[in-house]
């Protein structure tokens, strides 16, 4: 039982970390693209 629980927790952590990385990359991209437009 604890083996499956460890696997579920590990997969959930990997999913949350991946999603947080995507959000961080998206906001970083938006910030950089907005500052480029302002510089034109």
Secondary structure, DSSP 8 states (H G I E B T S, - for coil): -HHHHHHHHHHHHHHHHHHHHHHHHHHHHHHHHHHHHHH-
